[in-house]
């Protein structure tokens, strides 16, 4: 067994009493002594810090960078203006996802791509195969810089005070900036994986990572681990590679357009003729056999990934992600079992279905969403209320 990798903030997690786990070959905090429920609720009501330095960070530069990225990324890279980011997918020839990623354009002369930690080596090998004939390079800078996500309704005010500015970025998701934080040059993106309307990710040189983490804690943010990161993204309806993207339970590619969020990540217009998997993706825009749906367990129990979903005696598909997720009421914290399911495409929001939980079929329902947002807060949408 190979030795687990560690982020630049590993010692900070140990000092904070975090429970560490193997996550995609990285030794990462699953939770701190505060526990997952408290970390989830802190993100929704105040602000939390997440170490996301395990994610792969790649720099692409050279004369043919845009042409290369137009081929290997699903988004319209040519339309990405300086100071903005875009969600994208790395497609394969069959219209499945090699990975999903985020592309940032902080500076004029290069692009910055963040990929999933467990897929970094695979993505690099894929790019190495496809870059032949293009005058550009892909460099893995994961070890050179760290990334910290600060998410939640109090994150903006905290960061403004820290940087002593009135504006962090433009007031839209995916806006970018480079700011001075107490003499350190830090890249800031209005992005994140929690669904929070006020959410930021900071990119800093590795040598400054521990300083930045500790300063953010001093200013009032609380640390949160991978457990809360998963419950938050699930409540927000965000896909996770290996669950909603990648291979299905039968070992087949999950079509990219099976994930509704893909409509924001895939461009098939002018300039995308060379896109890998374009023909398959065009077919997917017409129809896919199965799609991802938001699902809630109505009966008492907990849904988990892999559980089968039925409509009467008809098997519709299975749960791709599911767990207990907390939300606040006037009397305190309450848990609900929510998830995402990969089901036949004739399913509609409002349909009642059943989930096979340990041999017992429990009542469940298809819903349009688990959460909505206003300008500053994420608000749970609770079935039946």
VOMI-518207 format. One record per residue (C-alpha): residue in three letters; x, y, z. Coordinates in steps of 0.1 Angstrom, whole numbers, padded with zeros to 4 digits, always signed. Example, Ala and Ser with C-alpha at 12.3 -4.5 7.8 and 13.67 -1.06 7.14 Angstrom:
<nodes>
Ala+0123-0045+0078;Ser+0137-0011+0071;
</nodes>
This chain:
<nodes>
Unk+0000+0000+0000;Unk+0014+0034-0010;Unk+0019+0061+0015;Unk-0009+0086+0017;Unk-0003+0121+0004;Unk-0007+0151+0028;Unk-0017+0186+0020;Unk+0002+0217+0031;Unk-0022+0220+0061;Unk-0018+0185+0075;Unk-0003+0196+0108;Unk-0031+0222+0113;Unk-0057+0194+0111;Unk-0038+0173+0136;Unk-0034+0202+0160;Unk-0072+0208+0158;Unk-0080+0172+0167;Unk-0093+0162+0133;Unk-0102+0126+0125;Unk-0081+0118+0094;Unk-0091+0094+0066;Unk-0079+0081+0033;Unk-0096+0102+0006;Unk-0085+0095-0030;Unk-0049+0087-0017;Unk-0048+0118+0005;Unk-0049+0118+0043;Unk-0077+0143+0049;Unk-0099+0155+0078;Unk-0133+0138+0078;Unk-0144+0159+0108;Unk-0131+0179+0137;Unk-0142+0175+0174;Unk-0172+0197+0166;Unk-0186+0168+0144;Unk-0202+0168+0110;Unk-0237+0181+0119;Unk-0222+0212+0137;Unk-0198+0218+0108;Unk-0226+0216+0083;Unk-0248+0240+0102;Unk-0219+0264+0109;Unk-0214+0267+0071;Unk-0251+0275+0066;Unk-0253+0300+0094;Unk-0218+0316+0097;Unk-0187+0305+0078;Unk-0165+0274+0076;Unk-0130+0267+0063;Unk-0123+0237+0041;Unk-0088+0224+0031;Unk-0092+0217-0006;Unk-0055+0216-0013;Unk-0058+0179-0022;Unk-0075+0189-0055;Unk-0053+0188-0085;Unk-0041+0222-0098;Unk-0028+0225-0133;Unk-0015+0255-0153;Unk-0020+0255-0191;Unk+0000+0280-0212;Unk+0013+0285-0247;Unk+0002+0297-0281;Unk-0024+0270-0287;Unk-0038+0269-0252;Unk-0073+0280-0261;Unk-0075+0256-0291;Unk-0063+0227-0269;Unk-0088+0235-0241;Unk-0116+0238-0266;Unk-0109+0202-0275;Unk-0105+0187-0241;Unk-0130+0207-0220;Unk-0167+0209-0225;Unk-0171+0246-0218;Unk-0166+0275-0243;Unk-0130+0284-0232;Unk-0128+0311-0259;Unk-0156+0331-0242;Unk-0139+0330-0208;Unk-0128+0366-0200;Unk-0100+0376-0177;Unk-0111+0376-0141;Unk-0137+0349-0145;Unk-0140+0311-0140;Unk-0162+0284-0155;Unk-0174+0250-0146;Unk-0164+0223-0172;Unk-0162+0186-0178;Unk-0134+0166-0194;Unk-0153+0144-0218;Unk-0143+0111-0234;Unk-0152+0100-0269;Unk-0183+0082-0257;Unk-0198+0113-0240;Unk-0189+0102-0205;Unk-0168+0122-0181;Unk-0131+0116-0176;Unk-0136+0142-0148;Unk-0154+0174-0139;Unk-0133+0205-0132;Unk-0132+0243-0128;Unk-0112+0265-0152;Unk-0100+0299-0139;Unk-0085+0328-0158;Unk-0067+0349-0131;Unk-0040+0361-0154;Unk-0037+0369-0192;Unk-0010+0345-0201;Unk-0023+0312-0187;Unk-0053+0292-0176;Unk-0056+0275-0142;Unk-0075+0242-0140;Unk-0087+0225-0108;Unk-0095+0188-0111;Unk-0106+0161-0086;Unk-0078+0148-0064;Unk-0082+0111-0072;Unk-0083+0119-0109;Unk-0052+0142-0112;Unk-0029+0115-0126;Unk-0056+0102-0149;Unk-0064+0137-0162;Unk-0027+0145-0168;Unk-0023+0112-0188;Unk-0054+0121-0208;Unk-0041+0156-0216;Unk-0007+0142-0225;Unk-0023+0120-0251;Unk-0045+0147-0266;Unk-0019+0176-0266;Unk+0001+0163-0295;Unk+0002+0189-0323;Unk-0007+0218-0299;Unk+0019+0244-0290;Unk+0011+0245-0252;Unk+0020+0228-0220;Unk+0002+0214-0190;Unk+0020+0217-0157;Unk+0010+0201-0124;Unk+0014+0229-0097;Unk-0005+0210-0069;Unk+0025+0210-0046;Unk+0034+0247-0053;Unk+0001+0263-0041;Unk-0026+0255-0016;Unk-0063+0261-0017;Unk-0087+0270+0011;Unk-0124+0273+0007;Unk-0143+0297+0030;Unk-0180+0293+0027;Unk-0211+0307+0044;Unk-0231+0339+0050;Unk-0204+0355+0071;Unk-0175+0347+0047;Unk-0177+0379+0026;Unk-0176+0403+0056;Unk-0147+0383+0072;Unk-0127+0385+0040;Unk-0134+0421+0033;Unk-0122+0430+0068;Unk-0091+0408+0064;Unk-0082+0424+0030;Unk-0093+0459+0040;Unk-0114+0463+0009;Unk-0150+0472+0001;Unk-0153+0447-0028;Unk-0137+0412-0030;Unk-0149+0404-0065;Unk-0178+0413-0087;Unk-0210+0402-0070;Unk-0216+0371-0092;Unk-0206+0335-0090;Unk-0174+0326-0108;Unk-0159+0362-0105;Unk-0122+0363-0097;Unk-0097+0388-0082;Unk-0061+0390-0069;Unk-0059+0408-0036;Unk-0034+0418-0009;Unk-0040+0401+0024;Unk-0016+0416+0050;Unk+0012+0418+0024;Unk+0005+0385+0007;Unk-0008+0382-0028;Unk-0037+0358-0028;Unk-0060+0347-0056;Unk-0097+0347-0047;Unk-0126+0331-0066;Unk-0163+0334-0058;Unk-0167+0296-0062;Unk-0173+0266-0039;Unk-0189+0232-0034;Unk-0214+0240-0007;Unk-0242+0258-0026;Unk-0237+0289-0004;Unk-0245+0321-0023;Unk-0215+0337-0004;Unk-0187+0313-0011;Unk-0150+0318-0018;Unk-0119+0298-0026;Unk-0085+0312-0020;Unk-0053+0301-0037;Unk-0020+0309-0020;Unk+0017+0299-0023;Unk+0024+0267-0003;Unk+0047+0286+0021;Unk+0019+0309+0031;Unk-0008+0282+0036;Unk-0005+0276+0073;Unk-0004+0314+0080;Unk-0036+0319+0059;Unk-0055+0290+0076;Unk-0046+0302+0111;Unk-0054+0339+0103;Unk-0089+0329+0090;Unk-0095+0309+0122;Unk-0084+0339+0143;Unk-0109+0360+0124;Unk-0138+0337+0133;Unk-0141+0310+0107;Unk-0144+0274+0119;Unk-0128+0243+0103;Unk-0150+0218+0086;Unk-0140+0184+0071;Unk-0149+0162+0042;Unk-0180+0148+0060;Unk-0197+0183+0061;Unk-0184+0190+0026;Unk-0203+0160+0013;Unk-0236+0167+0032;Unk-0235+0203+0020;Unk-0229+0195-0017;Unk-0256+0168-0015;Unk-0281+0193-0001;Unk-0271+0217-0028;Unk-0276+0190-0055;Unk-0240+0191-0067;Unk-0225+0161-0084;Unk-0195+0141-0072;Unk-0172+0123-0095;Unk-0174+0085-0089;Unk-0211+0089-0079;Unk-0230+0111-0104;Unk-0202+0112-0130;Unk-0179+0084-0141;Unk-0191+0048-0144;Unk-0225+0035-0134;Unk-0233+0003-0114;Unk-0229-0018-0145;Unk-0195-0004-0154;Unk-0209+0018-0182;Unk-0202+0055-0188;Unk-0228+0078-0172;Unk-0237+0102-0200;Unk-0226+0137-0192;Unk-0261+0150-0199;Unk-0276+0126-0174;Unk-0265+0153-0148;Unk-0288+0183-0152;Unk-0260+0207-0141;Unk-0242+0198-0173;Unk-0263+0222-0193;Unk-0242+0250-0177;Unk-0209+0232-0185;Unk-0213+0220-0221;Unk-0210+0242-0252;Unk-0216+0227-0286;Unk-0217+0259-0307;Unk-0191+0277-0328;Unk-0155+0269-0319;Unk-0163+0235-0304;Unk-0160+0213-0336;Unk-0130+0195-0322;Unk-0145+0188-0288;Unk-0138+0152-0278;Unk-0172+0133-0277;Unk-0191+0160-0295;Unk-0212+0136-0316;Unk-0222+0116-0285;Unk-0230+0148-0266;Unk-0252+0161-0294;Unk-0272+0129-0292;Unk-0275+0132-0255;Unk-0291+0166-0258;Unk-0320+0148-0276;Unk-0325+0121-0250;Unk-0308+0100-0224;Unk-0321+0067-0210;Unk-0315+0076-0174;Unk-0310+0109-0155;Unk-0300+0121-0120;Unk-0329+0131-0098;Unk-0332+0146-0063;Unk-0348+0122-0040;Unk-0360+0123-0004;Unk-0368+0094+0019;Unk-0403+0099+0034;Unk-0404+0069+0057;Unk-0379+0066+0086;Unk-0345+0053+0076;Unk-0314+0063+0058;Unk-0307+0060+0021;Unk-0272+0051+0009;Unk-0254+0049-0024;Unk-0262+0017-0043;Unk-0297+0011-0029;Unk-0323+0003-0056;Unk-0353+0025-0064;Unk-0386+0011-0075;Unk-0420+0023-0088;Unk-0442-0005-0076;Unk-0425-0037-0089;Unk-0406-0017-0116;Unk-0369-0011-0109;Unk-0361+0024-0119;Unk-0324+0027-0109;Unk-0304+0033-0078;Unk-0292+0059-0053;Unk-0258+0075-0063;Unk-0254+0096-0032;Unk-0275+0096+0000;Unk-0272+0102+0037;Unk-0287+0121+0067;Unk-0284+0159+0063;Unk-0292+0184+0091;Unk-0312+0216+0090;Unk-0322+0241+0116;Unk-0357+0246+0129;Unk-0371+0270+0156;Unk-0365+0242+0181;Unk-0331+0230+0170;Unk-0314+0208+0145;Unk-0333+0181+0126;Unk-0319+0154+0102;Unk-0335+0143+0070;Unk-0325+0116+0046;Unk-0319+0130+0011;Unk-0299+0120-0019;Unk-0295+0118-0057;Unk-0307+0088-0078;Unk-0299+0076-0113;Unk-0333+0067-0127;Unk-0352+0061-0159;Unk-0359+0093-0177;Unk-0397+0091-0176;Unk-0396+0098-0138;Unk-0409+0133-0129;Unk-0407+0156-0099;Unk-0436+0147-0075;Unk-0435+0110-0082;Unk-0437+0087-0053;Unk-0412+0058-0054;Unk-0398+0032-0030;Unk-0362+0026-0019;Unk-0350-0008-0010;Unk-0334-0002+0024;Unk-0320-0035+0037;Unk-0347-0056+0021;Unk-0376-0033+0030;Unk-0392-0009+0005;Unk-0395+0025+0021;Unk-0416+0054+0007;Unk-0396+0081-0011;Unk-0404+0110-0033;Unk-0388+0127-0063;Unk-0383+0165-0057;Unk-0370+0194-0077;Unk-0345+0205-0052;Unk-0333+0201-0016;Unk-0323+0237-0011;Unk-0328+0272-0025;Unk-0308+0304-0020;Unk-0314+0341-0014;Unk-0287+0368-0017;Unk-0269+0357+0014;Unk-0282+0323+0027;Unk-0289+0288+0016;Unk-0324+0277+0027;Unk-0335+0240+0030;Unk-0365+0229+0010;Unk-0381+0203+0032;Unk-0405+0178+0017;Unk-0441+0182+0029;Unk-0435+0216+0045;
</nodes>
